[in-house]
Amino acid sequence: MSDAALAVFRAWELPVWLTASIVLTGVIYVRGWIVIRRSRPQQFGIDQLGFFFAGLVVLWLSIASPMDGFADTMLTAHMIEHLMLMSVIPPLLLLGLPAVPLLRGLPRTVVKFVAAPLIRARPLRRFSHWLVTPLVGFLAMNIAFLGWHVPAAYDFALEHEFWHDVEHICFLLTSILFWHCIIRPWPTKSGRRDWDVIVYILMAESINTLLCAFLAFCGRPVYQFYFTTTNPFGMAAVEDQTLGAVIMWVLGSFAFMIPAMGITIELLSGNRRPLTRHR
């Protein structure tokens, strides 16, 4: 292992507050999962628990482990980090059907005096319903995706830790909105799937493809930040960029195409059930 790679590991420090927040989220979910499982044992099985915790683990690995340090020194690691934040973590968390377990897992005083008044507020409810419409989810995720990959914004985020965190939050939250429209986790009204969801997925995949193809084939380094750092594996900037783009292209396409194929099979078979069962 190169000295530069070892330096990344040596510079890494456990982000205590971030790690504690992820652990606390897991504890709240488990507490609520145990409660709701008593009345809905088939809907909230080990699968949902596993999905949600897998999402939390991948979240920690992407932004709290040494991978985040490698993302500061090589584009390939940064693209993998973005891929996990946008295409891996959101589906896993949503497949855990998190809304009700997280609510039921909160202390009663918090539910009574904070959560319940917010849930009963009609303007907030209308706003939340608007947020999870397909148009909003699609635009939010793809504007964030393209916007933060503009060279000036990308370099600025890497140069300023606070804005790097904001970038990650944007990717995660907007991608949750996007994937929510596909997975439709309970207690969301599911309705019936139709071919428009396939168009929704394929349009997002085409945007990912266009950006990754540009980065892979432009033949020049796009992001100047990586000229100021030492690549831990000795790769030239353009090689690092090409590899990162190809990984984001291939794995990102899989993340979109797998659910698209599954939904297509459902539609062709006449079975238009949602991805997650609602009882």
WOMOZI-V95074 format. One line per field, one symbol per residue. ss: DSSP state (~ for helix, > for strand, _ for the rest). psi: psi as a letter, one per 30 degrees, with the letter a starting at -180 (. if undefined). burial: 1 if it has 24 or more other ideal C-beta (glycine too) atoms within 12 Angstrom, else 0. Layout:
# WOMOZI-V95074
ss=???
psi=???
burial=???
This chain:
# WOMOZI-V95074
ss=__~~~~~~~~~____~~~~~~~~~~~~~~~~~~~~~~________~~~~~~~~~~~~~~~~~~___~~~~~___~~~~~~~~~~~~~~~~~~~~~__~~~~~~~~__~~~~~~~~~~~~~_~~~~~~~~~~__~~~~~~~~~~~~~~~__~~~~~~~~~_~~~~~~~~~~~~~~~~~~~~~~~____________~~~~~~~~~~~~~~~~~~~~~~______~~~~_________~~~~~~~~~~~~~~~~~~~~~~~~~~~~~~~~___________
psi=kleeeeeeeefkkjjeeeeeeeeeeeeeeeeeeeeffefieeeiaeeeeeeeeeeeeeeeeefflfeeeefffkeeeeeeeeeeeffeeeeeeefgifeeeeefflkeeeeefdeeeeefjeeeeeeeeeegleeeeeeeeeeeeeefgkeeeeeeeffjeefeeeeeeeeeeeeeeefefeeikkgkkeakllffeeeeeeeeeeeeeeeeeeeeffglkejfefffljkfggkleeeeeeeeeeeeeeeeeeeeeeeeeeeeeeeefgjhllekkk.
burial=000000010000000000000100110111011001100000110001101111111111111111111111111111111111111111111111111111111100000000100000000000000011010111011111111110101110110000010011011111111111111111010000100011011111101111110011000011101100101100101101111111111111101110110110000000000111000
